């Protein structure tokens, strides 16, 4: 949705301009980007496909998102392992996560609106999305990040 207003000077005032000059308002929250709210760098839980489920649990626990991404040698996202996967596969705790992961997880772009992320999270009944650029994770956004920012 693109909003534009005519300024008193005759120029065009966009939603992005409004966010810049009035960032705390409801419109400013609606145009927040995923990149503004996501966790990045070392905060993103990632493991390789040969990592044991046991080690993936440690990564998930230390990063506290309830999931970990599974990436290949080039850093591309192959899949995701969630808390639910752990419960379903606990008897295979030493198996590689590449055998247990959910392939092709739902993802989002960094420049997508945070409101779009909330809509995806709600429609899929999930709590986190990996943020991808060129098939590689650059971040992770959690529903709590969106709610704290007032995006819903």
C-alpha positions, 0 to 999 in steps of 0.5 A: 500500500503506497500512501502519499500526501500533498504538502503545503508547499505542493510537494509529495510527502510519502509514507517513508517521509512520514516515518522519517519525520514522525517515527513513533506514530502508527504509520511509522510502525506500519512501514517498518522493514524486517531489516529494522527489527531482525536479529543478525550476525552471531545472534542467528542460530545456524548449523551445518547439515552434518551437525548432530541433533544434540549439537543443534539443541545447544545452538537453539538453546544458546540463541533462544529462538526455538529453531536453528537454520541448516546451511550448506557450505556456501551459507545457503539455507537448506532447512530449519530444525524447530523445537517441534522437530526435537520432540518428534526426533528425540530418539535420534539425538545423534543423527545429523540434522540434515536428515531431520530438518524441514526443507524449504522453510518459510522465509522473508526478504530484509526489505519486506514490511514488518507487517508482512512478516506478522501476516506470514507468521500468523497465517502459518502459525509459526514464531520465527522467519529466517531473513534471506538475501541470495538464499543466504540467511542474513537475519531472523525475525521473531513474532515478539520483535514485531509485537515489541515494535508495535507492528501487528 
